[in-house]
Amino acid sequence: MYELADDTLNTVYYGSGKVKARLMDHLNKKECPMAKRYRVEYFGSEQESRTREEQLLRDYKSARGKLPMYNERIG
């Protein structure tokens, strides 16, 4: 599970999967141009990672009324 943030540390995307491959996808496709920093959490299973991602997305939406910028755009 990973989090992308802008240069003021505001979260712009939460994602999960094979971290290195996913980060390279974001960079190569320029999907998240405001992303300047990242944070990674590792889990024992893909399900644990996805559960954490879903939790963070729910918490973010609950606190701010919407999903992070690129989660809204990318889906």
GINORQUI-V877138 format. One line per field, one symbol per residue. ss: DSSP state (H for helix, E for strand, L for the rest). psi: psi as a letter, one per 20 degrees, with the letter a starting at -180 (. if undefined). Layout:
BEGIN
ss->???
psi->???
END
This chain:
BEGIN
ss->LEEEELLLLLEEEEELLLHHHHHHHHHHHLLLLLLLEEEELLLLLHHHHHHHHHHHHHHHHHHHLLLLHHHHHHL
psi->qqpqqaijkppiqprrboggggghggghikhmhipiqqqppqrirhggghggghghgggghghijrrqgihggh.
END
